[in-house]
């Protein structure tokens, strides 16, 4: 019989299912005419499950000298077999009408525990005197242990389910701290069935600002949003959240003194909200990540709901820790996003202002070259200056393109272009550089026909890919530029015999500002990002293959004109 009951308790998926089993099947097995489960609620016991007529009181003071509170306080079973024993051991029972409206002849009271904490008690009543033999007492003591195991298992299952749901919700890093705080408040409110709020420290860390509120009760949530304006809260001990921030210690009140709470309200609207929706429990926890205090997490249960229990506090502490990490990650993301935006705006301004003087310098150098055309050996510095100016113009164009990408993307007037001619121009533009680096730069391709694109933009893609191949290939290496026709497109390929890219770095080569470690030369990490954006603006795609020590091959596909017939 005990094994059957133990099996049913083990299969129970929630505390409520355990309570129902105890006051139903278990009471029937032992022949009890009444059964009730009470849970600890601060200084009182609260009825959560009953199988008796008439029902016992909904609440009992914990300090009563009657069987169930005594059993809970001592964490020991209490067996009362006859009315005489009841009168002798618990004389208060006969003097208290609140205990029950029907006096039972015998009773058994068992404490209910979860781990080391007694969370409530189970009471069985018998209408006739019931002498308990050794076997029956042993059965009830074993039942107490199995119930404790079932409760612990049920709560662990619930805790894991909550953590799993929260992990899914926290899995995507929000872009802003307010968005992160909203997710945290929502998860606490929905999983613990309570009102939840998140306050975050201001930038100067002198005030707390309300970031998010949530509540499964829509009317209560609407009232709270009206009552709790977003005015900053001073960091002093006059408020619960201020006290938690200044001390760094959680504040948990399973039974709230509403008089004290009302006395500390900041406005009449807040006071009216609390009068309408009084607390029964309140918990305020610090939100801390990587040693930094970010703010507070508040959870409250209101009248009509069970008070917060130790298990709720455990779950709440876990959600606070995980939620703090989400908020911290959102802050880091937000700072990085703002810094990147500021940098891009600065680059856009600088690049725009550099274009004109660089163009003037290029014209001046061209003029000087014409003046020295008649000389057999023009100054070598002119060539160096010209290459430097072209490189600076290339960098400026990259910055301009980057600003365009951030402003909504690149856009070109696409026209039919000779694909073979594009490869020829790209080769011609880099032949001298390749020769100076003792590299072979060659083209292999069948007649390719036409592609649809912007000539200057596609030449910039070639320039970036061939330029990278020259930088990262040691003499006497080889760089091939190939092309092949595809249905409705042409694929261009730039392959080298250079140092290659490690496999773990391949997913990042098109990332903005990314640079592989151990490269022979450094840039700013924008060329491939812009090349991908240019190809995407042509409705194409660019890919990379590489083997460390063997070389790298970039290929990009550009659509061909649509032909009729």
N, C-alpha and C positions, 0 to 999 in steps of 0.2 A: 504494500500500500504506500509506504514512504517513498519507494522508488518511483511509483507512478506519479506521486505528487511532485517529487524532485524533477522528474522529466517534464511535467507541465510547467513548473516554475522556470526551468531552463529554456523552454520554448517561448516564454512570455517575452514580447518584443518591447514592452514599455512598463514604466512604473504602474500606470493605470491598470494594465492587464494583470500585473502581479496582485494589486489590491483586490481586484475583482475575483481573482482565483482564491485568495485567502478568505474573503468573507463569503464566498460561494461554495466551491467544491470542498475546500479544507474544512469549513465549518460543518458541512454536511457529513463528512467522513467521521469527525469526532463526536457527532451528535449534538452540536451546539444549537441552541434555539435563536441565538443572536450573535452577531459579529460586527466589529467596527475597526477601521484603521484610522489612526490619528497621526498627523505629522507635526513635528516641532515648528513653531512659528514664533520665534523670539521667546517671550515669557509665557506663551500660551501653546496649547495643542489645538490643531485644526482638523476637523473631521473631513476625510477625503473619500471614504468608502464605507458603506454600511449595509447590513442585511438584518434589520430589526424593525419591529413594530411594537410600540411607537419608536421613532428615531431618538437617539440620544442627543444631547446639546451639540451645536456646531463647534463650540469652543470650550476649552477647559483651561483654567490656570495651571501652569506647570508645577506650582508649589503646593497643590492640594495633596493632603494625606489620604489619598484613595488609591486603589490598586494600580491603575494604568500609569498615572504620573510617577508613582513610586518605582514601578518597573522600569520606566524610561530613565529616571534620574540615576538609578543604581545599575542599570544595564543588566538586570537579573530577572528571570521569570518570577511571577507572583501567582501562586496557586491558592485559591480560596474554595474549600470544598463544601462548607455548610454556612447557613446564615449566622450561626453562633461564632464561627471563625471570623466572618466579616465584621460582626459587631465588636469582637474582642480586638482584632488587629487594626480595624479602620473605623472607629466610632463616628468619624465625621460623616460617613456615608449616610447614615440614618438621619442626620441633621441637615443634610443639603438636598433640597428639592431639585437643584439644577443638575444633579448627577444623572438621574434617569427618572422617567415617569413610571417605570415598572421595575420593581426590585427583583433581581435574579437570585436564585437559591445558591448558585455556585458560579465561579468565574475563573478564567485563566487569562493572564496578561503577559505578553511577550514583547520585549524591546525589539525594534527593527533597526538594524545597523547597516551602514555602507562604509566598508573599510573600518577605520577606528572610530568613526562618528556615529552616534545614535541619532537617527533621523526621525524616529517616531515610535509608535507601538501598535500592537494588535491585541484586541480584547475579544474573548469568547464568553458568552453568557449561557447558563443552563437554567431551565425552569424548575428543575428538581435537584436536590443535593446530589453531587457527583463526586464520588471518591475516586481519586486518581491513583492507579496502581503504578508500579515502577516502570512497566513497559510503556504505559501511556505518557508518563512524565518524560521518559527517554525519547519517545516519539515527538513530543512537543519541543523538547530541547533541540533535537535534530532538525525539526521543522524550522526553528529559529535560524539555525546555521544555513540551511538550504535557502531560506528566504533572503538572508544576507548576501549569499553568493549570487542569487538571481537579481537582486537589486543592483549589486555592483556590476554585474554583466550588462544589465539593461542600461545603466547609466554610462558605462564605457562605450556601449554600442551607440547610444545617443550622442555622446561626446565626439566619437569618431565621425559620425554622420554630419554633425555640425561643422567639424573641422574640414571635412571633405567638401562640403558645400561652400564654406568660406574660401577654401583654397582655390576652388574654381572661380569664384567671384573675384578673388584677389590676384588671379593668374595673369591678367592683362594689366600692365602698369598704366594707370591713368595719366593724362597729360598735365593735369593741374592738381595741386593739393586739395582744393575744394571738392573736386570730383572724387578724389580718393577718400576724403572724409565722408562724403555722401554714401559711398559704397560701404564704408566701415559701419556707419550708423544704421544703414539698411540691413546689413547682415546681423548685427546685434539685435535689432528690433524683431526681425523675422524669426531668428533662431531661438531667442530666449523669451519671445512673446512679452516684450516690455517696451517702454518708451526709451529711446536712446538719443544721445546728443554728443557731438564732438566740438570741443573748443580748441583752437590753435593759438599758440603764442604769436604775438605781433612781431613784425620785423625787428623792432627795437627790444623785444623780449621784456617789455614792461607791462603789457596788457594781454588779456585773453579775449579772443574774438570768436563768436559763434560761427562755426563753419557748416554744420549740418544737423538736422533733426529728422527723426523717423519714429513711427509708432504704428502698430498694426490696427489701431482704432482711428479711423479717419477724423471723427469729430474731435477727439482729443488732440490729434496732430494739428488740425486746423486751429484749435484754440491756442495750442502752444506756440505756433508760428506767429499768431497775432500778439500773444502776451510777451514772448521773449524776443524783444527787438535785438538787432545786431549791434547794439552799443557795446564797446569793449568793457570787459570786467577788470577791475583793478586786482593786482596780485597781493591781496592781503587775506588775513584769516577770517574776515567777516563773511565770506562765502565758502561753501564746501569746495568748489573747484579751485578757488584761490588758495585755500588751505592745503589742498593736495599738491599744488604746484610749488608752494613755498616749502613744504616739508618733504615732498617726494614720496609720501606714504599714501597708499590707498585708503579710502574712507568707505567703510561698509556698515550700513545700518539695516539690519534685517527687520527691525521694528522701528519705524520713524516716529519721532516726536513732532507731530505736525505743528504744535504751538511754536516750537523753536524755528521750524522751517518758515512759517508764516511771518515770524518776527524778522527774519533775515531777507525777506523779499525786497526787490529793488524798485518795484512800481506797483501801482494799484491794479494794473492789468494783470501782472504776474500773480498778485495775491488772489484776484478773482478767479484766475485759472486754477490755482492750487485748492481753493475752497471748493470749486466745482469738481476737480479731479484730484483728490488727496492721495498721497503716497501711502503705501504700506511698507515698502522697502526702497532703499536707495544705495547705489554703489557708484563711487567716483574713483577712477583709476588713472594714474599718469600714463601718458603715451610716450614711450621712450624707445629710441632706436640708435644703435651705435654709440651709446653713452650720452646722446643728446635728448633733452626733454623737449617734446614737440607740442604738448598740450594735454588735454584730459578727455577721457571717455566716461560718459555718464549713462547709467542704466537705472530705470525705476519701474517698480511694479505698483499698480494703483489699486484702489478699493475694488473688491470683487475678484482679484487675482491672487494666487498663492504668493507668499513672500519669497524673496530670494533665498535659496538654500546654499549650502557649502558647494554642492555640485555646480550650481549656477555660477558661483564665484570662480570656480576652477575654469569653467568654459569661458567666462567673461575675461579672465586674466589671459587665457590663450588667445582669444580674439583681439584683446588689446595689444599683445605683443606682435601678432601678425599684422594687425591693422596699422600699428606704428611703422612697420617696415614698408607697407604699401604707401603710406603718406610720405615717408622719407624718400622713397624711390621716386614718387611723383614730384617732390620738391627738387631732387637732383635733375630729373628730366626737364622740369620747368626752367630751372636755372640754365641748363645746357641749351635748351631751345631759345631762351631769351638771349643768351650770349651769342649763339649762332646767328640769330636774327640781327643783332647789333653788328656783328662782324660782317655779315653780308651787306647790310646797309652801308657800312663804312667802306667796304670794298667797292661797292657800286659807285659811290661818290668819288673815291680815289681814282678808280679806273676811268671814269668819265673825264675827270680833270686831267689825267695823264695823256689821253688820246691826242689832244691838240699839240702839246709840245713835242711829243714823240714824232708826230707826222712832220712837224717843222724840222726836226733834226734829220729825219730821213730825207727830206727834200734838199736840205743843205748838203748832206753827204753826197747825194746824186749830183748836185751841182759841182762839188769839188772833184768828183770822179771825171766829169766831162772836161774840167779844166786840165786834168792830168792825162787825158787820152793820148796826147801827142808824145808823152814821155814813155820811154821804154820800160822803166820801172817806177810806177806810181808808188807813193808811200804805202808800206804794208799796213800801217795803222788804219788806213781808210777801210780796208776789208774787215779788219777786226771791229771797227766802229759800226760798220754796216750790219755785220752779223749780230752784234749786241743789240742794236736798235730793233732788228727784226725779232729777236728773241723777246725783247721787252714788249713789242707790239703784240706778239703771240700771247704773252702772259696777260696783258691788258684785255685782249679779246676774250680770253678765258674768264676773266673776272666779269666782263660785261655779259657773257653768256650765262654765267652762274646767276647773276642778278635777274636775268630774263627767266631762267628756269624757276627761281623762287617766286617770280612775279606771275607765274601762270604757265610757263613752258615756252619752248622755242617754236617759232612759226616761220615757214619759208614759202616763197613762191616757187612751186615745183614745176619744172619743165623737162621735156625729153633731153637727155644728155648722152653723148657718146661714151660708153663705159670703157672702151679701149683707150680713148683719149684721156680719160681721167687717170688711168694707171700710168700712161706715158708721162703726163704732167707730174704726177706724184714721184715717179722715179727720177725725172729730170731735176726736181727741186732738191733731191737729197743725194744725188750722185757725188758731188764734190765732198760732202761731209763723210759719206761712206768711204770714199777713196782715202781721205786723210786718216780715217780710222783703220785702214787696211782691211776693209770688209768688202765682200762681193755683194752688190745689190742688183738683182736680176728679176726679170718679169717672165712668167710662163702662163700663157692663156690662149685659148681658142678665140676666134672672133665672138665678141660678147654682145654686140648690138647696143640697144639703148636701155637706159634706166630713167626713172622719173625722179628728179631731185634738184637740189640747189648746188651749183658747181662749187662755190667757195666753201660751203659747209662740208661737202663730202671730201674736198681736198684737205680740210682741217682734220677730218677723221683719219685719212691716210697719213697726214703729217704727224699726228700723234702716235699712231701705231708704228710707222717706220722710224720715227724719232726714238721711241722707246726701244725698238729692236736694235738700233745703232748704239744706244747708251748701254744696253745690258748684254751685248755680244762682244766677246773678246776676239782679237785678231788671231789668226786669219779666219774669221767666221763668215757665215753666209746668210743673206736675207733674201727671201723669195716673196714676190708679190704675184699672186695668182688670181685667176677669175674663172668662174664656171657658170654656165647657164642652167637655170632651174625653171620649172614650169611657172611662168608669171613673174620671175625675178632673176637677179644676178647675185651670186655670192662672191664677195671679194675676200681674199685670204692674205694675211701678212704673217709669214712664218720665219723664225730665226733659229740659229743653232746656239743661242745664248745660254745664260746660267740657269734659266728656268725659274719656276715659281713653286714653292712647296705646296703640296696638296691641301694642307689646312688653310692656306692663304687664298686659294682660288675663289672661294665665295665672297671675298672682300675686295677684289681688285677694282671693282667699279664703284666702291664706296667713296664718298666725298672725303678728301684729306687723308685717305688711307695710303700708307706706304709700307712696303715689305721691308723687314729688317735685313741687314746684310747686303743691301744693294750697293752697287759701285758708285752710283750718282743719285742725288736726291732732287726731287722737284717739290711742288706744293701739294701734289696729290689730287689735282683737279682734271688732268687731261682725259683720263678714261671715263670719269663721271660725265664730262661734257660730250665725249665721243658717244657714249650710250644715249645721252639726251638727243643728240643730233640724229642718230640712227632711228630712235623712237619717233622723232618728229617726221621722219620719212616713212613711217609705218613699217619699219624694218626691225631687225633684232641683231644683237651682237653677242658673241660667245667667245670663250677662251678655253684652250686646252694646253697643258704644260706638263713637262716631266723635269724634275730637278736635275740639272747637269746636262740635259739633252736639248732644251730649247722650248720655245713657246709659240703657239699659233693662235692668232686672233682672226675671227671671220665675222663678216657682217653681211646681211642680206638686204638688198634694196629692190623694191618692186620695179618691174618693167612696164612700159606702156601697155594698156589694154588694146589689143588689136581686134578689129571686127572680122567676122567670117570665120 
